[in-house]
Amino acid sequence: MLSADDAVALDILLVEDDPGDVMLTSEGLARSKVLHHLAVAPDGESALEHLRAATPKPVSFDSFVEVVCQIGEFFFGVVRADDLADAG
C-alpha cells in the first residue's frame, strides 16, 4: 500500500468559464481526497497555451458532450497535431 509520501498528484486542467462550475469541481475534488493540482482555463485558447507549456504532458482528456460537439473536434485536433498529450 502506498503511503502519503509515495502518492503522486494528478495534474488536472479544467476548461470551464463558469465560476460556479469551477467551484463545484474544486469542492468535489477536495471531498474526494484525491491528491491533485487543479489548473483552470476559461476557454480553449487558454487551455492550449497551458498544454503547450505543461510538463509532463497530460495522459487523457475529458470534456462535456456539448463542448465536444461545438468546439471539441477543433480543440482535440490541435492537441493531437501539436503533440500536447502523452500517448500513454
N, CA, C and O atoms as CSV, one atom per row, in Angstrom:
chain,resi,resn,atom,element,x,y,z
A,1,MET,N,N,0.838,-1.178,0.000
A,1,MET,CA,C,0.000,0.000,0.000
A,1,MET,C,C,0.882,1.239,0.000
A,1,MET,O,O,1.885,1.290,0.711
A,2,LEU,N,N,0.513,2.235,-0.792
A,2,LEU,CA,C,1.284,3.470,-0.870
A,2,LEU,C,C,1.050,4.337,0.345
A,2,LEU,O,O,-0.068,4.426,0.852
A,3,SER,N,N,2.101,4.970,0.807
A,3,SER,CA,C,1.955,5.948,1.878
A,3,SER,C,C,1.693,7.305,1.244
A,3,SER,O,O,1.808,7.458,0.028
A,4,ALA,N,N,1.341,8.290,2.061
A,4,ALA,CA,C,1.104,9.651,1.560
A,4,ALA,C,C,2.356,10.199,0.900
A,4,ALA,O,O,2.265,10.994,-0.036
A,5,ASP,N,N,3.521,9.784,1.374
A,5,ASP,CA,C,4.769,10.259,0.780
A,5,ASP,C,C,5.003,9.689,-0.608
A,5,ASP,O,O,5.717,10.286,-1.414
A,6,ASP,N,N,4.400,8.521,-0.897
A,6,ASP,CA,C,4.577,7.860,-2.193
A,6,ASP,C,C,3.545,8.304,-3.226
A,6,ASP,O,O,3.701,8.032,-4.416
A,7,ALA,N,N,2.505,8.978,-2.781
A,7,ALA,CA,C,1.400,9.340,-3.662
A,7,ALA,C,C,1.850,10.344,-4.717
A,7,ALA,O,O,2.702,11.198,-4.469
A,8,VAL,N,N,1.263,10.219,-5.881
A,8,VAL,CA,C,1.531,11.141,-6.984
A,8,VAL,C,C,0.272,11.963,-7.222
A,8,VAL,O,O,-0.825,11.419,-7.346
A,9,ALA,N,N,0.442,13.264,-7.284
A,9,ALA,CA,C,-0.713,14.151,-7.502
A,9,ALA,C,C,-1.137,14.107,-8.958
A,9,ALA,O,O,-0.302,14.057,-9.862
A,10,LEU,N,N,-2.437,14.127,-9.172
A,10,LEU,CA,C,-2.975,14.240,-10.519
A,10,LEU,C,C,-2.931,15.702,-10.937
A,10,LEU,O,O,-3.363,16.577,-10.187
A,11,ASP,N,N,-2.422,15.968,-12.110
A,11,ASP,CA,C,-2.465,17.314,-12.676
A,11,ASP,C,C,-3.714,17.399,-13.539
A,11,ASP,O,O,-3.833,16.707,-14.550
A,12,ILE,N,N,-4.638,18.250,-13.130
A,12,ILE,CA,C,-5.932,18.348,-13.795
A,12,ILE,C,C,-6.082,19.732,-14.410
A,12,ILE,O,O,-5.897,20.748,-13.739
A,13,LEU,N,N,-6.418,19.758,-15.692
A,13,LEU,CA,C,-6.731,21.013,-16.373
A,13,LEU,C,C,-8.227,21.028,-16.633
A,13,LEU,O,O,-8.747,20.216,-17.398
A,14,LEU,N,N,-8.910,21.959,-15.988
A,14,LEU,CA,C,-10.346,22.125,-16.169
A,14,LEU,C,C,-10.574,23.295,-17.114
A,14,LEU,O,O,-10.165,24.419,-16.824
A,15,VAL,N,N,-11.225,23.035,-18.239
A,15,VAL,CA,C,-11.562,24.095,-19.184
A,15,VAL,C,C,-13.022,24.456,-18.918
A,15,VAL,O,O,-13.943,23.746,-19.324
A,16,GLU,N,N,-13.203,25.571,-18.230
A,16,GLU,CA,C,-14.541,25.956,-17.787
A,16,GLU,C,C,-14.597,27.454,-17.567
A,16,GLU,O,O,-13.728,28.020,-16.904
A,17,ASP,N,N,-15.618,28.101,-18.119
A,17,ASP,CA,C,-15.735,29.547,-17.976
A,17,ASP,C,C,-16.745,29.968,-16.915
A,17,ASP,O,O,-16.891,31.159,-16.638
A,18,ASP,N,N,-17.438,29.013,-16.324
A,18,ASP,CA,C,-18.441,29.331,-15.305
A,18,ASP,C,C,-17.819,29.176,-13.914
A,18,ASP,O,O,-17.488,28.060,-13.515
A,19,PRO,N,N,-17.654,30.282,-13.163
A,19,PRO,CA,C,-17.035,30.202,-11.835
A,19,PRO,C,C,-17.756,29.244,-10.885
A,19,PRO,O,O,-17.123,28.622,-10.032
A,20,GLY,N,N,-19.067,29.125,-11.031
A,20,GLY,CA,C,-19.816,28.203,-10.184
A,20,GLY,C,C,-19.434,26.756,-10.451
A,20,GLY,O,O,-19.289,25.962,-9.522
A,21,ASP,N,N,-19.273,26.417,-11.725
A,21,ASP,CA,C,-18.860,25.049,-12.080
A,21,ASP,C,C,-17.428,24.779,-11.641
A,21,ASP,O,O,-17.101,23.666,-11.230
A,22,VAL,N,N,-16.577,25.790,-11.728
A,22,VAL,CA,C,-15.196,25.640,-11.243
A,22,VAL,C,C,-15.215,25.346,-9.742
A,22,VAL,O,O,-14.504,24.462,-9.266
A,23,MET,N,N,-16.035,26.096,-9.004
A,23,MET,CA,C,-16.126,25.902,-7.559
A,23,MET,C,C,-16.656,24.511,-7.229
A,23,MET,O,O,-16.124,23.845,-6.341
A,24,LEU,N,N,-17.695,24.062,-7.929
A,24,LEU,CA,C,-18.243,22.729,-7.686
A,24,LEU,C,C,-17.211,21.639,-7.949
A,24,LEU,O,O,-17.087,20.686,-7.179
A,25,THR,N,N,-16.476,21.789,-9.039
A,25,THR,CA,C,-15.443,20.810,-9.377
A,25,THR,C,C,-14.350,20.796,-8.317
A,25,THR,O,O,-13.918,19.735,-7.869
A,26,SER,N,N,-13.910,21.979,-7.926
A,26,SER,CA,C,-12.866,22.100,-6.913
A,26,SER,C,C,-13.308,21.483,-5.589
A,26,SER,O,O,-12.546,20.757,-4.951
A,27,GLU,N,N,-14.539,21.774,-5.183
A,27,GLU,CA,C,-15.058,21.213,-3.931
A,27,GLU,C,C,-15.202,19.702,-4.015
A,27,GLU,O,O,-14.907,18.996,-3.051
A,28,GLY,N,N,-15.652,19.201,-5.158
A,28,GLY,CA,C,-15.781,17.754,-5.339
A,28,GLY,C,C,-14.437,17.053,-5.256
A,28,GLY,O,O,-14.319,15.992,-4.642
A,29,LEU,N,N,-13.426,17.645,-5.875
A,29,LEU,CA,C,-12.091,17.058,-5.798
A,29,LEU,C,C,-11.557,17.092,-4.372
A,29,LEU,O,O,-10.918,16.140,-3.924
A,30,ALA,N,N,-11.814,18.180,-3.661
A,30,ALA,CA,C,-11.354,18.287,-2.273
A,30,ALA,C,C,-12.025,17.218,-1.407
A,30,ALA,O,O,-11.370,16.594,-0.573
A,31,ARG,N,N,-13.327,17.006,-1.603
A,31,ARG,CA,C,-14.044,15.983,-0.831
A,31,ARG,C,C,-13.573,14.578,-1.180
A,31,ARG,O,O,-13.634,13.676,-0.344
A,32,SER,N,N,-13.105,14.389,-2.404
A,32,SER,CA,C,-12.672,13.053,-2.825
A,32,SER,C,C,-11.355,12.650,-2.186
A,32,SER,O,O,-10.996,11.473,-2.178
A,33,LYS,N,N,-10.644,13.616,-1.657
A,33,LYS,CA,C,-9.337,13.408,-1.032
A,33,LYS,C,C,-8.296,12.876,-2.016
A,33,LYS,O,O,-7.294,12.283,-1.614
A,34,VAL,N,N,-8.544,13.093,-3.301
A,34,VAL,CA,C,-7.566,12.741,-4.330
A,34,VAL,C,C,-6.500,13.825,-4.340
A,34,VAL,O,O,-6.815,15.011,-4.437
A,35,LEU,N,N,-5.255,13.425,-4.241
A,35,LEU,CA,C,-4.156,14.383,-4.299
A,35,LEU,C,C,-4.107,14.939,-5.721
A,35,LEU,O,O,-3.982,14.183,-6.684
A,36,HIS,N,N,-4.206,16.266,-5.847
A,36,HIS,CA,C,-4.293,16.841,-7.190
A,36,HIS,C,C,-3.791,18.282,-7.210
A,36,HIS,O,O,-3.692,18.949,-6.180
A,37,HIS,N,N,-3.481,18.729,-8.411
A,37,HIS,CA,C,-3.220,20.131,-8.714
A,37,HIS,C,C,-4.250,20.503,-9.778
A,37,HIS,O,O,-4.297,19.888,-10.844
A,38,LEU,N,N,-5.073,21.507,-9.488
A,38,LEU,CA,C,-6.113,21.902,-10.421
A,38,LEU,C,C,-5.739,23.216,-11.083
A,38,LEU,O,O,-5.555,24.232,-10.412
A,39,ALA,N,N,-5.630,23.189,-12.392
A,39,ALA,CA,C,-5.436,24.409,-13.178
A,39,ALA,C,C,-6.743,24.660,-13.921
A,39,ALA,O,O,-7.400,23.720,-14.368
A,40,VAL,N,N,-7.112,25.914,-14.048
A,40,VAL,CA,C,-8.365,26.261,-14.710
A,40,VAL,C,C,-8.067,27.179,-15.893
A,40,VAL,O,O,-7.366,28.182,-15.764
A,41,ALA,N,N,-8.614,26.813,-17.037
A,41,ALA,CA,C,-8.539,27.660,-18.231
A,41,ALA,C,C,-9.969,28.047,-18.598
A,41,ALA,O,O,-10.836,27.178,-18.686
A,42,PRO,N,N,-10.229,29.337,-18.812
A,42,PRO,CA,C,-11.597,29.761,-19.094
A,42,PRO,C,C,-12.068,29.480,-20.519
A,42,PRO,O,O,-13.259,29.581,-20.813
A,43,ASP,N,N,-11.129,29.126,-21.407
A,43,ASP,CA,C,-11.517,28.883,-22.800
A,43,ASP,C,C,-10.470,27.984,-23.464
A,43,ASP,O,O,-9.415,27.696,-22.898
A,44,GLY,N,N,-10.803,27.554,-24.687
A,44,GLY,CA,C,-9.917,26.641,-25.402
A,44,GLY,C,C,-8.554,27.224,-25.701
A,44,GLY,O,O,-7.549,26.517,-25.625
A,45,GLU,N,N,-8.502,28.508,-26.041
A,45,GLU,CA,C,-7.216,29.132,-26.346
A,45,GLU,C,C,-6.300,29.120,-25.124
A,45,GLU,O,O,-5.116,28.804,-25.236
A,46,SER,N,N,-6.841,29.458,-23.974
A,46,SER,CA,C,-6.056,29.427,-22.734
A,46,SER,C,C,-5.634,28.000,-22.394
A,46,SER,O,O,-4.527,27.772,-21.906
A,47,ALA,N,N,-6.521,27.047,-22.654
A,47,ALA,CA,C,-6.191,25.644,-22.388
A,47,ALA,C,C,-5.031,25.188,-23.259
A,47,ALA,O,O,-4.130,24.500,-22.781
A,48,LEU,N,N,-5.045,25.565,-24.539
A,48,LEU,CA,C,-3.946,25.189,-25.428
A,48,LEU,C,C,-2.635,25.826,-24.978
A,48,LEU,O,O,-1.587,25.181,-25.026
A,49,GLU,N,N,-2.680,27.084,-24.541
A,49,GLU,CA,C,-1.472,27.733,-24.021
A,49,GLU,C,C,-0.938,26.980,-22.812
A,49,GLU,O,O,0.269,26.766,-22.688
A,50,HIS,N,N,-1.836,26.579,-21.924
A,50,HIS,CA,C,-1.425,25.817,-20.741
A,50,HIS,C,C,-0.789,24.485,-21.148
A,50,HIS,O,O,0.257,24.105,-20.622
A,51,LEU,N,N,-1.425,23.783,-22.083
A,51,LEU,CA,C,-0.912,22.482,-22.510
A,51,LEU,C,C,0.433,22.602,-23.203
A,51,LEU,O,O,1.300,21.745,-23.033
A,52,ARG,N,N,0.613,23.660,-23.983
A,52,ARG,CA,C,1.889,23.841,-24.675
A,52,ARG,C,C,3.041,24.057,-23.687
A,52,ARG,O,O,4.187,23.718,-23.979
A,53,ALA,N,N,2.729,24.619,-22.526
A,53,ALA,CA,C,3.746,24.880,-21.506
A,53,ALA,C,C,3.860,23.742,-20.492
A,53,ALA,O,O,4.783,23.737,-19.679
A,54,ALA,N,N,2.942,22.784,-20.527
A,54,ALA,CA,C,2.867,21.745,-19.493
A,54,ALA,C,C,3.973,20.706,-19.632
A,54,ALA,O,O,4.286,20.236,-20.725
A,55,THR,N,N,4.547,20.372,-18.498
A,55,THR,CA,C,5.434,19.216,-18.395
A,55,THR,C,C,5.174,18.561,-17.054
A,55,THR,O,O,5.203,19.255,-16.038
A,56,PRO,N,N,4.929,17.296,-16.997
A,56,PRO,CA,C,4.769,16.402,-18.146
A,56,PRO,C,C,3.433,16.663,-18.842
A,56,PRO,O,O,2.549,17.330,-18.306
A,57,LYS,N,N,3.319,16.121,-20.039
A,57,LYS,CA,C,2.082,16.281,-20.793
A,57,LYS,C,C,0.999,15.398,-20.179
A,57,LYS,O,O,1.295,14.321,-19.663
A,58,PRO,N,N,-0.250,15.850,-20.233
A,58,PRO,CA,C,-1.338,15.033,-19.676
A,58,PRO,C,C,-1.533,13.760,-20.484
A,58,PRO,O,O,-1.212,13.702,-21.671
A,59,VAL,N,N,-2.062,12.750,-19.821
A,59,VAL,CA,C,-2.272,11.463,-20.464
A,59,VAL,C,C,-3.654,11.365,-21.095
A,59,VAL,O,O,-3.816,10.705,-22.121
A,60,SER,N,N,-4.651,12.011,-20.501
A,60,SER,CA,C,-6.006,11.889,-21.040
A,60,SER,C,C,-6.759,13.204,-20.908
A,60,SER,O,O,-6.356,14.108,-20.177
A,61,PHE,N,N,-7.848,13.280,-21.627
A,61,PHE,CA,C,-8.700,14.464,-21.622
A,61,PHE,C,C,-10.143,14.032,-21.436
A,61,PHE,O,O,-10.563,12.987,-21.932
A,62,ASP,N,N,-10.891,14.846,-20.719
A,62,ASP,CA,C,-12.328,14.663,-20.600
A,62,ASP,C,C,-12.985,15.990,-20.916
A,62,ASP,O,O,-12.403,17.050,-20.685
A,63,SER,N,N,-14.171,15.933,-21.434
A,63,SER,CA,C,-14.895,17.152,-21.748
A,63,SER,C,C,-16.381,16.832,-21.755
A,63,SER,O,O,-16.775,15.672,-21.872
A,64,PHE,N,N,-17.196,17.861,-21.631
A,64,PHE,CA,C,-18.632,17.668,-21.718
A,64,PHE,C,C,-19.026,17.437,-23.169
A,64,PHE,O,O,-18.381,17.946,-24.085
A,65,VAL,N,N,-20.083,16.672,-23.370
A,65,VAL,CA,C,-20.540,16.315,-24.710
A,65,VAL,C,C,-20.813,17.546,-25.553
A,65,VAL,O,O,-20.423,17.586,-26.720
A,66,GLU,N,N,-21.485,18.570,-24.984
A,66,GLU,CA,C,-21.820,19.739,-25.789
A,66,GLU,C,C,-20.573,20.500,-26.235
A,66,GLU,O,O,-20.572,21.099,-27.310
A,67,VAL,N,N,-19.518,20.486,-25.428
A,67,VAL,CA,C,-18.273,21.152,-25.817
A,67,VAL,C,C,-17.626,20.384,-26.963
A,67,VAL,O,O,-17.160,20.981,-27.933
A,68,VAL,N,N,-17.599,19.080,-26.851
A,68,VAL,CA,C,-17.010,18.258,-27.914
A,68,VAL,C,C,-17.761,18.482,-29.216
A,68,VAL,O,O,-17.147,18.585,-30.278
A,69,CYS,N,N,-19.081,18.557,-29.141
A,69,CYS,CA,C,-19.872,18.755,-30.351
A,69,CYS,C,C,-19.617,20.124,-30.973
A,69,CYS,O,O,-19.582,20.245,-32.198
A,70,GLN,N,N,-19.440,21.153,-30.154
A,70,GLN,CA,C,-19.303,22.508,-30.677
A,70,GLN,C,C,-17.868,22.833,-31.085
A,70,GLN,O,O,-17.630,23.233,-32.224
A,71,ILE,N,N,-16.920,22.669,-30.182
A,71,ILE,CA,C,-15.537,23.058,-30.481
A,71,ILE,C,C,-14.531,21.957,-30.193
A,71,ILE,O,O,-13.337,22.106,-30.453
A,72,GLY,N,N,-15.021,20.863,-29.659
A,72,GLY,CA,C,-14.128,19.789,-29.243
A,72,GLY,C,C,-13.291,19.203,-30.361
A,72,GLY,O,O,-12.107,18.923,-30.173
A,73,GLU,N,N,-13.898,19.016,-31.522
A,73,GLU,CA,C,-13.142,18.428,-32.630
A,73,GLU,C,C,-11.959,19.312,-33.003
A,73,GLU,O,O,-10.864,18.807,-33.249
A,74,PHE,N,N,-12.167,20.622,-33.048
A,74,PHE,CA,C,-11.073,21.542,-33.353
A,74,PHE,C,C,-10.027,21.499,-32.249
A,74,PHE,O,O,-8.835,21.366,-32.527
A,75,PHE,N,N,-10.467,21.611,-30.988
A,75,PHE,CA,C,-9.550,21.636,-29.844
A,75,PHE,C,C,-8.694,20.373,-29.806
A,75,PHE,O,O,-7.468,20.451,-29.723
A,76,PHE,N,N,-9.342,19.210,-29.868
A,76,PHE,CA,C,-8.593,17.963,-29.783
A,76,PHE,C,C,-7.751,17.725,-31.031
A,76,PHE,O,O,-6.723,17.051,-30.960
A,77,GLY,N,N,-8.171,18.269,-32.173
A,77,GLY,CA,C,-7.334,18.199,-33.370
A,77,GLY,C,C,-6.032,18.957,-33.179
A,77,GLY,O,O,-4.971,18.484,-33.587
A,78,VAL,N,N,-6.104,20.138,-32.557
A,78,VAL,CA,C,-4.886,20.914,-32.262
A,78,VAL,C,C,-4.023,20.167,-31.262
A,78,VAL,O,O,-2.803,20.111,-31.413
A,79,VAL,N,N,-4.650,19.591,-30.237
A,79,VAL,CA,C,-3.903,18.841,-29.228
A,79,VAL,C,C,-3.127,17.698,-29.886
A,79,VAL,O,O,-1.956,17.477,-29.578
A,80,ARG,N,N,-3.786,16.979,-30.791
A,80,ARG,CA,C,-3.105,15.874,-31.488
A,80,ARG,C,C,-2.026,16.398,-32.431
A,80,ARG,O,O,-0.918,15.864,-32.457
A,81,ALA,N,N,-2.337,17.435,-33.203
A,81,ALA,CA,C,-1.382,17.961,-34.181
A,81,ALA,C,C,-0.139,18.541,-33.505
A,81,ALA,O,O,0.973,18.397,-34.014
A,82,ASP,N,N,-0.328,19.192,-32.367
A,82,ASP,CA,C,0.800,19.798,-31.649
A,82,ASP,C,C,1.460,18.823,-30.686
A,82,ASP,O,O,2.407,19.184,-29.988
A,83,ASP,N,N,0.955,17.564,-30.643
A,83,ASP,CA,C,1.500,16.540,-29.750
A,83,ASP,C,C,1.518,17.025,-28.299
A,83,ASP,O,O,2.542,16.958,-27.619
A,84,LEU,N,N,0.356,17.518,-27.838
A,84,LEU,CA,C,0.254,18.089,-26.494
A,84,LEU,C,C,-0.189,17.088,-25.445
A,84,LEU,O,O,-0.343,17.452,-24.279
A,85,ALA,N,N,-0.400,15.833,-25.828
A,85,ALA,CA,C,-0.805,14.813,-24.866
A,85,ALA,C,C,0.138,13.628,-24.982
A,85,ALA,O,O,0.584,13.272,-26.073
A,86,ASP,N,N,0.427,13.033,-23.853
A,86,ASP,CA,C,1.253,11.834,-23.804
A,86,ASP,C,C,0.435,10.679,-24.380
A,86,ASP,O,O,-0.743,10.534,-24.057
A,87,ALA,N,N,1.030,9.889,-25.200
A,87,ALA,CA,C,0.323,8.770,-25.821
A,87,ALA,C,C,-0.035,7.690,-24.808
A,87,ALA,O,O,-0.771,6.758,-25.133
A,88,GLY,N,N,0.472,7.803,-23.597
A,88,GLY,CA,C,0.116,6.840,-22.557
A,88,GLY,C,C,1.183,5.842,-22.439
A,88,GLY,O,O,1.089,4.931,-21.617
